[in-house]
Amino acid sequence: MQYTYKTYSRFDAVNQTMRCSRRVIRDLLLQQWKRLTPKEIDETNFSKLKIALLIERKYGIHSRLTENYLSNIERTLPLAA
């Protein structure tokens, strides 16, 4: 019997589109992160990884912290319709 193992990187978990309402998450991000623009957020296609990297670039906050932030707020916001 042969086993196949898949290795996971941290990008597998976060390189997903956020499951909450795009309108709600955009409004929240714009409210909390004043240096972000609606166009920049839309260009991420609401990928957790891309949003985290955008916040890291604009604010200097490590992307792992912002990934955690995004996961936490995603759990509290309404799901996308």
TIRO-2110 file (N, C-alpha, C; in Angstrom, 1 decimal):
// TIRO-2110
0.8, -1.2, 0.0, N, 1, A
0.0, 0.0, 0.0, CA, 1, A
0.9, 1.2, 0.0, C, 1, A
0.6, 2.2, -0.9, N, 2, A
1.4, 3.4, -1.0, CA, 2, A
0.6, 4.6, -0.5, C, 2, A
1.2, 5.4, 0.3, N, 3, A
0.5, 6.6, 0.8, CA, 3, A
1.0, 7.8, 0.0, C, 3, A
0.1, 8.7, -0.2, N, 4, A
0.5, 10.0, -0.8, CA, 4, A
0.2, 11.1, 0.2, C, 4, A
1.2, 11.9, 0.4, N, 5, A
1.1, 13.0, 1.4, CA, 5, A
1.1, 14.3, 0.6, C, 5, A
0.3, 15.2, 1.0, N, 6, A
0.3, 16.5, 0.5, CA, 6, A
0.8, 17.5, 1.5, C, 6, A
1.8, 18.3, 1.1, N, 7, A
2.3, 19.3, 2.0, CA, 7, A
1.5, 20.6, 1.9, C, 7, A
1.3, 21.2, 2.9, N, 8, A
0.5, 22.5, 2.9, CA, 8, A
1.4, 23.6, 3.3, C, 8, A
1.2, 24.7, 2.7, N, 9, A
1.9, 25.9, 3.1, CA, 9, A
0.9, 26.8, 3.7, C, 9, A
1.4, 27.9, 4.3, N, 10, A
0.4, 28.8, 4.9, CA, 10, A
-0.4, 29.5, 3.8, C, 10, A
0.1, 29.5, 2.6, N, 11, A
-0.7, 30.1, 1.5, CA, 11, A
-1.9, 29.3, 1.1, C, 11, A
-1.9, 28.0, 1.3, N, 12, A
-3.0, 27.2, 0.9, CA, 12, A
-4.3, 27.6, 1.7, C, 12, A
-4.1, 27.9, 3.0, N, 13, A
-5.2, 28.3, 3.8, CA, 13, A
-5.7, 29.7, 3.6, C, 13, A
-4.8, 30.6, 3.3, N, 14, A
-5.3, 32.0, 3.1, CA, 14, A
-5.5, 32.4, 1.7, C, 14, A
-5.0, 31.7, 0.7, N, 15, A
-5.2, 32.1, -0.6, CA, 15, A
-6.6, 31.7, -1.1, C, 15, A
-7.6, 32.1, -0.4, N, 16, A
-8.9, 31.8, -0.7, CA, 16, A
-9.7, 33.1, -0.7, C, 16, A
-10.8, 33.1, -1.5, N, 17, A
-11.6, 34.3, -1.5, CA, 17, A
-12.4, 34.4, -0.2, C, 17, A
-12.5, 35.5, 0.3, N, 18, A
-13.2, 35.7, 1.6, CA, 18, A
-14.7, 35.3, 1.3, C, 18, A
-15.3, 34.6, 2.3, N, 19, A
-16.7, 34.1, 2.1, CA, 19, A
-17.7, 35.1, 2.6, C, 19, A
-17.3, 36.2, 3.1, N, 20, A
-18.3, 37.1, 3.6, CA, 20, A
-18.7, 38.1, 2.5, C, 20, A
-19.7, 38.9, 2.7, N, 21, A
-20.2, 39.8, 1.7, CA, 21, A
-19.1, 40.8, 1.3, C, 21, A
-18.9, 40.9, 0.0, N, 22, A
-17.9, 41.8, -0.5, CA, 22, A
-18.1, 43.2, -0.2, C, 22, A
-19.4, 43.6, -0.2, N, 23, A
-19.7, 45.0, 0.1, CA, 23, A
-19.4, 45.3, 1.5, C, 23, A
-19.7, 44.4, 2.4, N, 24, A
-19.5, 44.6, 3.8, CA, 24, A
-18.0, 44.6, 4.2, C, 24, A
-17.3, 43.7, 3.6, N, 25, A
-15.9, 43.6, 3.9, CA, 25, A
-15.1, 44.8, 3.3, C, 25, A
-15.5, 45.3, 2.2, N, 26, A
-14.9, 46.4, 1.6, CA, 26, A
-15.1, 47.7, 2.5, C, 26, A
-16.4, 47.9, 2.9, N, 27, A
-16.7, 49.0, 3.7, CA, 27, A
-15.9, 48.9, 5.0, C, 27, A
-15.8, 47.8, 5.6, N, 28, A
-15.1, 47.6, 6.9, CA, 28, A
-13.6, 47.9, 6.7, C, 28, A
-13.0, 47.4, 5.7, N, 29, A
-11.6, 47.6, 5.4, CA, 29, A
-11.3, 49.1, 5.2, C, 29, A
-12.2, 49.7, 4.4, N, 30, A
-12.0, 51.2, 4.1, CA, 30, A
-12.2, 52.0, 5.4, C, 30, A
-13.0, 51.6, 6.3, N, 31, A
-13.2, 52.3, 7.5, CA, 31, A
-12.1, 52.1, 8.5, C, 31, A
-11.5, 50.9, 8.6, N, 32, A
-10.5, 50.6, 9.5, CA, 32, A
-9.1, 50.9, 9.0, C, 32, A
-8.9, 50.8, 7.7, N, 33, A
-7.6, 51.0, 7.1, CA, 33, A
-7.7, 52.2, 6.1, C, 33, A
-7.5, 53.4, 6.6, N, 34, A
-7.7, 54.6, 5.8, CA, 34, A
-6.8, 54.8, 4.6, C, 34, A
-5.7, 54.1, 4.5, N, 35, A
-4.8, 54.2, 3.4, CA, 35, A
-5.1, 53.4, 2.2, C, 35, A
-6.1, 52.4, 2.4, N, 36, A
-6.5, 51.6, 1.3, CA, 36, A
-7.6, 52.3, 0.5, C, 36, A
-7.6, 52.0, -0.8, N, 37, A
-8.6, 52.5, -1.7, CA, 37, A
-9.5, 51.4, -2.2, C, 37, A
-10.8, 51.8, -2.5, N, 38, A
-11.7, 50.8, -3.0, CA, 38, A
-11.1, 50.0, -4.2, C, 38, A
-10.4, 50.7, -5.1, N, 39, A
-9.8, 50.1, -6.3, CA, 39, A
-8.8, 49.0, -5.9, C, 39, A
-7.9, 49.3, -4.9, N, 40, A
-6.9, 48.4, -4.5, CA, 40, A
-7.6, 47.1, -3.9, C, 40, A
-8.6, 47.3, -3.1, N, 41, A
-9.3, 46.2, -2.5, CA, 41, A
-10.0, 45.4, -3.5, C, 41, A
-10.6, 46.0, -4.5, N, 42, A
-11.3, 45.2, -5.6, CA, 42, A
-10.3, 44.5, -6.4, C, 42, A
-9.1, 45.0, -6.6, N, 43, A
-8.0, 44.3, -7.4, CA, 43, A
-7.5, 43.1, -6.7, C, 43, A
-7.7, 42.9, -5.4, N, 44, A
-7.3, 41.7, -4.7, CA, 44, A
-8.3, 40.6, -5.0, C, 44, A
-9.4, 40.9, -5.6, N, 45, A
-10.5, 39.9, -5.8, CA, 45, A
-10.9, 39.2, -4.5, C, 45, A
-10.7, 40.0, -3.4, N, 46, A
-11.1, 39.6, -2.1, CA, 46, A
-10.4, 38.3, -1.6, C, 46, A
-9.2, 38.1, -2.1, N, 47, A
-8.3, 37.0, -1.6, CA, 47, A
-7.7, 37.4, -0.3, C, 47, A
-7.8, 36.5, 0.7, N, 48, A
-7.2, 36.8, 2.0, CA, 48, A
-5.7, 37.2, 1.9, C, 48, A
-5.0, 36.4, 1.2, N, 49, A
-3.6, 36.6, 1.0, CA, 49, A
-3.3, 37.9, 0.4, C, 49, A
-4.0, 38.2, -0.7, N, 50, A
-3.7, 39.5, -1.3, CA, 50, A
-4.1, 40.7, -0.5, C, 50, A
-5.2, 40.6, 0.2, N, 51, A
-5.5, 41.7, 1.1, CA, 51, A
-4.5, 41.8, 2.2, C, 51, A
-4.1, 40.7, 2.8, N, 52, A
-3.1, 40.8, 3.9, CA, 52, A
-1.8, 41.4, 3.4, C, 52, A
-1.4, 41.0, 2.2, N, 53, A
-0.1, 41.6, 1.6, CA, 53, A
-0.3, 43.1, 1.3, C, 53, A
-1.5, 43.5, 0.9, N, 54, A
-1.8, 44.9, 0.6, CA, 54, A
-1.7, 45.7, 1.9, C, 54, A
-2.2, 45.2, 3.0, N, 55, A
-2.2, 45.9, 4.3, CA, 55, A
-0.7, 45.9, 4.8, C, 55, A
0.0, 44.8, 4.6, N, 56, A
1.4, 44.8, 4.9, CA, 56, A
2.2, 45.9, 4.2, C, 56, A
2.0, 46.0, 2.9, N, 57, A
2.7, 47.0, 2.1, CA, 57, A
2.3, 48.4, 2.5, C, 57, A
1.1, 48.7, 2.8, N, 58, A
0.6, 50.0, 3.1, CA, 58, A
0.9, 50.4, 4.6, C, 58, A
0.9, 49.5, 5.5, N, 59, A
1.0, 49.8, 6.9, CA, 59, A
2.3, 49.2, 7.6, C, 59, A
2.9, 48.3, 7.0, N, 60, A
4.1, 47.6, 7.6, CA, 60, A
3.8, 46.6, 8.6, C, 60, A
2.5, 46.2, 8.7, N, 61, A
2.1, 45.1, 9.7, CA, 61, A
2.3, 43.8, 9.0, C, 61, A
3.0, 42.9, 9.6, N, 62, A
3.3, 41.6, 9.0, CA, 62, A
2.0, 40.9, 8.5, C, 62, A
2.1, 40.3, 7.4, N, 63, A
0.9, 39.7, 6.7, CA, 63, A
0.3, 38.6, 7.6, C, 63, A
1.1, 37.9, 8.4, N, 64, A
0.5, 36.8, 9.2, CA, 64, A
-0.4, 37.4, 10.2, C, 64, A
-0.1, 38.6, 10.7, N, 65, A
-1.1, 39.2, 11.7, CA, 65, A
-2.3, 39.6, 11.0, C, 65, A
-2.2, 40.2, 9.8, N, 66, A
-3.4, 40.6, 9.0, CA, 66, A
-4.2, 39.4, 8.5, C, 66, A
-3.5, 38.3, 8.2, N, 67, A
-4.3, 37.1, 7.9, CA, 67, A
-5.2, 36.6, 9.0, C, 67, A
-4.6, 36.7, 10.2, N, 68, A
-5.4, 36.3, 11.4, CA, 68, A
-6.6, 37.3, 11.6, C, 68, A
-6.3, 38.6, 11.4, N, 69, A
-7.3, 39.6, 11.5, CA, 69, A
-8.4, 39.3, 10.5, C, 69, A
-8.1, 39.0, 9.3, N, 70, A
-9.1, 38.8, 8.3, CA, 70, A
-9.9, 37.5, 8.6, C, 70, A
-9.3, 36.5, 9.1, N, 71, A
-10.0, 35.3, 9.4, CA, 71, A
-11.0, 35.5, 10.5, C, 71, A
-10.6, 36.3, 11.5, N, 72, A
-11.4, 36.6, 12.6, CA, 72, A
-12.6, 37.5, 12.2, C, 72, A
-12.4, 38.5, 11.4, N, 73, A
-13.6, 39.3, 11.0, CA, 73, A
-14.5, 38.5, 10.0, C, 73, A
-13.9, 37.6, 9.2, N, 74, A
-14.7, 36.8, 8.3, CA, 74, A
-15.7, 36.0, 9.0, C, 74, A
-15.4, 35.5, 10.2, N, 75, A
-16.3, 34.7, 11.0, CA, 75, A
-17.4, 35.5, 11.6, C, 75, A
-17.3, 36.8, 11.7, N, 76, A
-18.3, 37.6, 12.3, CA, 76, A
-19.2, 38.4, 11.3, C, 76, A
-18.8, 38.4, 10.0, N, 77, A
-19.6, 39.1, 9.0, CA, 77, A
-20.6, 38.2, 8.3, C, 77, A
-21.6, 38.8, 7.7, N, 78, A
-22.6, 38.0, 6.9, CA, 78, A
-21.9, 37.3, 5.8, C, 78, A
-22.4, 36.1, 5.5, N, 79, A
-21.9, 35.3, 4.3, CA, 79, A
-22.3, 36.0, 3.0, C, 79, A
-21.5, 35.8, 2.0, N, 80, A
-21.8, 36.3, 0.7, CA, 80, A
-23.1, 35.6, 0.2, C, 80, A
-23.9, 36.4, -0.5, N, 81, A
-25.2, 35.8, -1.0, CA, 81, A
-25.0, 35.0, -2.3, C, 81, A
END
